[in-house]
Amino acid sequence: MYTMNRTATTDMEVTSIRLERELKEKLKELAGNQGYQALIRDVLWNYVRQKSGDYPLQSQDEIRASVQAVANREERCALTGTVIRPHEPMLLGWTSTGEMVPLSIGSLREN
C-alpha cells in the first residue's frame, strides 16, 4: 500500500465514522504499530488515487510482475496515464508495495 507523507494530526480535520466492531478490530490487527486510523487514511488515499487515475508510480521499475487482463470499465494506465477502454486488453501490474494497478499494453517496454 502506498504511504504518503504524513500530515501533522493538528492540521487534520476531525471526522467521525461508524465502523462495525469486528472491522475495527481487524483494522487494528492489520495496522500493528502504525495505528488503525493511519491505516484507514492510507486505504482512503489509495482509493482516491485509484478512482482519479493519480497513481504514485514514477517508473516501470516499481512493477514487480504483470498479468494479462481485459478491462471491464474505463481505466487509466498507472505509468502513462493512457486511457484503457472497456473490453480492451490491458495488464495488471503488481507493484513493489503490493498494489495491483492497471497498465496499458506496451507500457512496460524494455529499455
Contact map, one row per residue, 1 for C-alpha under 8 A:
111000000000000000000000000000000000000001100100000000000000000000000000000000000000000000000000111000000000000
111100000000000000000000000000000000000001000100000000010000000000000000000000000000000000000000101000000000000
111110000000000000000000000000000000000001000000000000000000000000000000000000000000000000000000000000000000000
011111000000000000000000000000000000000001000000000000000000000000000000000000000000000000000000000000000000000
001111100000000000000000000000000000000000000000000000000000000000000000000000000000000000000000000000000000000
000111110000000000000000000000000000000000000000000000000000000000000000000000000000000000000000000000000000000
000011111011000000000000000000000000000000000000000000000000000000000000000000000000000000000000000000000000000
000001111111000000000000000000000000000000000000000000000000000000000000000000000000000000000000000000000000000
000000111111000000000000000000000000000000000000000000000000000000000000000000000000000000000000000000000000000
000000011111000000000000000000000000000000000000000000000000000000000000000000000000000000000000000000000000000
000000111111100000000000000000000000000000000000000000000000000000000000000000000000000000000000000000000000000
000000111111110000000000000000000000000000000000000000000000000000000000000000000000000000000000000000000000000
000000000011111000000000000000000000000000000000000000000000000000000000000000000000000000000000000000000000000
000000000001111100000000000000000000000000000000000000000000000000000000000000000000000000000000000000000000000
000000000000111110000000000000000000000000000000000000000000000000000000000000000000000000000000000000000000000
000000000000011111000000000000000000000000000000000000000000000000000000000000000000000000000000000000000000000
000000000000001111100000000000000000000000000000000000000000000000000000000000000000000000000000000000000000000
000000000000000111110000000000000000000000000000000000000000000000000000000000000000000000000000000000000000000
000000000000000011111011000000000000000000000000000000000000000000000000000000000000000000000000000000000000000
000000000000000001111111000000000000000000000000000000000000000000000000000000000000000000000000000000000000000
000000000000000000111111100000000000000000000000000000000000000000000000000000000000000000000000000000000000000
000000000000000000011111110000000000000000000000000000000000000000000000000000000000000000000000000000000000000
000000000000000000111111111000000000000000000000000000000000000000000000000000000000000000000000000000000000000
000000000000000000111111111100000001000000000000000000000000000000000000000000000000000000000000000000000000000
000000000000000000001111111110000000000000000000000000000000000000000000000000000000000000000000000000000000000
000000000000000000000111111111000000000000000000000000000000000000000000000000000000000000000000000000000000000
000000000000000000000011111111100001001100000000000000000000000000000000000000000000000000000000000000000000000
000000000000000000000001111111110011000000000000000000000000000000000000000000000000000000000000000000000000000
000000000000000000000000111111110000000000000000000000000000000000000000000000000000000000000000000000000000000
000000000000000000000000011111110001000000000000000000000000000000000000000000000000000000000000000000000000000
000000000000000000000000001111111111011000000000000000000000000000000000000000000000000000000000000000000000000
000000000000000000000000000111111111000000000000000000000000000000000000000000000000000000000000000000000000000
000000000000000000000000000000111110000000000000000000000000000000000000000000000000000000000000000000000000000
000000000000000000000000000000111111011000000000000000000000000000000000000000000000000000000000000000000000000
000000000000000000000000000100111111111000000000000000000000000000000000000000000000000000000000000000000000000
000000000000000000000001001101110111111100000000000000000000000000000000000000000000000000000000000000000000000
000000000000000000000000000000000011111110000000000000000000000000000000000000000000000000000000000000000000000
000000000000000000000000000000100111111111000000000000000000000000000000000000000000000000000000000000000000000
000000000000000000000000001000100111111111100000000000000000000000000000000000000000000000000000000000000000000
000000000000000000000000001000000001111111110000000000000000000000000000000000000000000000000000000000000000000
000000000000000000000000000000000000111111111000000000000000000000000000000000000000000000000000000000000000000
111100000000000000000000000000000000011111111100000000000000000000000000000000000000000000000000000000000000000
100000000000000000000000000000000000001111111110000000000000000000000000000000000000000000000000000000000000000
000000000000000000000000000000000000000111111111000000000000000000000000000000000000000000000000000000000000000
000000000000000000000000000000000000000011111111100000000000000000000000000000000000000000000000000000000000000
110000000000000000000000000000000000000001111111110000000000000000000000000000000000000000000000000000000000000
000000000000000000000000000000000000000000111111111000000000000000000000000000000000000000000000000000000000000
000000000000000000000000000000000000000000011111111100000000000000000000000000000000000000000000000000000000000
000000000000000000000000000000000000000000001111111111110000000000000000000000000000000000000000000000000000000
000000000000000000000000000000000000000000000111111111100000000000000000000000000000000000000000000000000000000
000000000000000000000000000000000000000000000011111111000000000000000000000000000000000000000000000000000000000
000000000000000000000000000000000000000000000001111111000000000000000000000000000000000000000000000000000000000
000000000000000000000000000000000000000000000000111111100000000000000000001111001000000000000000000000000000000
000000000000000000000000000000000000000000000000111111110000000000000000000001000000000000000000000000000000000
000000000000000000000000000000000000000000000000110011111000000000000000000001100000000000000000000000000000000
010000000000000000000000000000000000000000000000100001111100000000000000000001000000000000000000000000000000000
000000000000000000000000000000000000000000000000000000111111010000000000000001100000000000000000000000000000000
000000000000000000000000000000000000000000000000000000011111010000000000000000100000000000000000000000000000000
000000000000000000000000000000000000000000000000000000001111110000000000000000100000000000000000000000000000000
000000000000000000000000000000000000000000000000000000001111111000000000000000100000000000000000000000000011000
000000000000000000000000000000000000000000000000000000000011111100000000000000000000000000000000000000000000000
000000000000000000000000000000000000000000000000000000001111111100000000000000000000000000000011000000000000000
000000000000000000000000000000000000000000000000000000000001111111000000000000000000000000001111000000000000000
000000000000000000000000000000000000000000000000000000000000111111000000000000000000000000001111000000000000000
000000000000000000000000000000000000000000000000000000000000001111100000000000000000000000001110000000000000000
000000000000000000000000000000000000000000000000000000000000001111110000000000000000000000111100000000000000000
000000000000000000000000000000000000000000000000000000000000000011111000000000000000000000111000000000000000000
000000000000000000000000000000000000000000000000000000000000000001111100000000000000000011110000000000000000000
000000000000000000000000000000000000000000000000000000000000000000111110000000000000000011110000000000000000000
000000000000000000000000000000000000000000000000000000000000000000011111000000000000011111100000000000000000000
000000000000000000000000000000000000000000000000000000000000000000001111111000000001111111000000000000000000000
000000000000000000000000000000000000000000000000000000000000000000000111110000000000011000000000000000000000000
000000000000000000000000000000000000000000000000000000000000000000000011111000000000111000000000000000000000000
000000000000000000000000000000000000000000000000000000000000000000000011111100000011110000000000000000000000000
000000000000000000000000000000000000000000000000000010000000000000000010111110000011110000000000000001000000000
000000000000000000000000000000000000000000000000000010000000000000000000011111001111000000000000000001110000000
000000000000000000000000000000000000000000000000000010000000000000000000001111111111000000000000000011110010000
000000000000000000000000000000000000000000000000000011111000000000000000000111111000000000000000000011100000000
000000000000000000000000000000000000000000000000000000101111000000000000000011111000000000000000000000100010000
000000000000000000000000000000000000000000000000000000000000000000000000000011111100000000000000000000010010000
000000000000000000000000000000000000000000000000000010000000000000000000000111111110000000000000000000000000000
000000000000000000000000000000000000000000000000000000000000000000000000000110011111000000000000000000010000000
000000000000000000000000000000000000000000000000000000000000000000000000011110001111100000000000000000010000000
000000000000000000000000000000000000000000000000000000000000000000000010011110000111110101000000000000010000000
000000000000000000000000000000000000000000000000000000000000000000000010111000000011111100000000000000000000000
000000000000000000000000000000000000000000000000000000000000000000000111111000000001111100000000000000000000000
000000000000000000000000000000000000000000000000000000000000000000000111100000000000111110000000000000000000000
000000000000000000000000000000000000000000000000000000000000000000000110000000000001111111000000000000000000000
000000000000000000000000000000000000000000000000000000000000000000011110000000000000001111100000000000011000000
000000000000000000000000000000000000000000000000000000000000000000011110000000000001000111110000000001111000000
000000000000000000000000000000000000000000000000000000000000000001111100000000000000000011111000000001111000000
000000000000000000000000000000000000000000000000000000000000000001111000000000000000000001111100000111100000000
000000000000000000000000000000000000000000000000000000000000001111100000000000000000000000111110001111100000000
000000000000000000000000000000000000000000000000000000000000001111000000000000000000000000011111011110000000000
000000000000000000000000000000000000000000000000000000000000011110000000000000000000000000001111111110000000000
000000000000000000000000000000000000000000000000000000000000011100000000000000000000000000000111111000000000000
110000000000000000000000000000000000000000000000000000000000000000000000000000000000000000000011111000000000000
100000000000000000000000000000000000000000000000000000000000000000000000000000000000000000000111111100000000000
110000000000000000000000000000000000000000000000000000000000000000000000000000000000000000001111111110000000000
000000000000000000000000000000000000000000000000000000000000000000000000000000000000000000011110011111000000000
000000000000000000000000000000000000000000000000000000000000000000000000000011000000000000011110001111100000000
000000000000000000000000000000000000000000000000000000000000000000000000001111000000000001111000000111110000000
000000000000000000000000000000000000000000000000000000000000000000000000000111100000000001111000000011111010000
000000000000000000000000000000000000000000000000000000000000000000000000000110010111000011100000000001111110000
000000000000000000000000000000000000000000000000000000000000000000000000000000000000000011100000000000111111000
000000000000000000000000000000000000000000000000000000000000000000000000000000000000000000000000000000011111100
000000000000000000000000000000000000000000000000000000000001000000000000000010110000000000000000000000111111100
000000000000000000000000000000000000000000000000000000000001000000000000000000000000000000000000000000001111110
000000000000000000000000000000000000000000000000000000000000000000000000000000000000000000000000000000000111111
000000000000000000000000000000000000000000000000000000000000000000000000000000000000000000000000000000000001111
000000000000000000000000000000000000000000000000000000000000000000000000000000000000000000000000000000000000111
